Amino acid sequence: MDEKKRPAVNPNFRGAGKRRQPISAKELTEGVLSGNRVMLGRAITMIESKKPEHQQIARDVIEGCLPHSGNALRIGITGTPGVGKSTFVEALGNHILDGGKKIAVLAIDPSSQKSHGSILGDKTRMAGLSAKANAFIRPSPAGDALGGVARQSRETMILCEAAGYDYILVETVGVGQSEIAVHSMTDFFLLLLLPGAGDELQGIKRGIVEMADLIAVNKADGEGVDLAKKAKREYRNALHLFPPQESGWIPAVKTCSALEGTGIPDIWDVMLQYETQTKDNGFFAEKRRKQAGYWLEETLNNSWKQAFLADPELKNAWEDIKEKVEAANLSPFRGAMELMDLFFTKNRK
Ligand code: GDP
């Protein structure tokens, strides 16, 4: 029958001719390793899929890519909405591309499900960068919880490195927990702030400032120049009050205009200096080792819980016990032990 005349209600017809052929983990791995962006995109879709068969493929691809990963400099960028993160990433990204390197831009935005992708979701953002052959841009995965979103981004980072990207920029919004996730998967952490917000440091969680390897006061242009300089001085003074970093690195404070491109090369130099210094003193490798341990633990915590909740009987027991604990009829410790016992009894072969 002519394809076009097929009745739309035919269940076999839905998507006929459009559906992509299933792809094997081997083909995807080879595609990623050869730097094929379409294959990289498809492999990331497997990471983000909830289907067990996709997850298996994703695990195999990650396994195949792991030995080829780890060579990029991983840069985390945070700041409140409107501070200029996208504009900054576009400017820094172009500066890096001008140096003949390849960059991948990822985002972690646990709120993206509600706001339909507030970071990188809007196609008009980073329009210049996304058109460049040596740049790969991937919006935040929509996950149920930060843990899932962060794990997917970390795995995506591994694939991007295996695909030959030299620098990975991971952007996140200044909302607390997501910074910790980004910090735990990157080598260098940049905090973007606004000028004229003298009180801003108080508004930003102290922990985030402590994590920063560089504070950049953005929008240092036009009338913002003087304010930005003043803010820079204030932040620099405030940073003296923080304990010294384990890395031996003294956090830098800079001003820039992402819009006009001023200060961007200077900031890039700071990042490269950090890389050299921490590679020389051994901190770089040490931090990566600790991060790997942290991710093992995070993944284990998540898998454990997932395995538990995937079993309806265990899930019910969990809910029952939770109710009892909340009603103070059972202590949380006793409740946890009962759940563990149930899990082991059920899984004992
Ligand atoms: P994000 O929400 O942090 O990603 O911020 P955007 O990059 O979307 O920028 C928010 C607004 O600030 C936009 O209107 C930008 O054009 C503007 N903006 C970003 N960087 C600069 C800058 O360096 N100077 C000025 N004057 N405006 C900027």
Residues whose N, C-alpha, C, O or C-beta is under 5 A from the ligand:
A	BS01	GDP	T80 P81 G82 V83 G84 K85 S86 T87 F88 N218 K219 A220 D221 C256 S257 A258 L259 E260
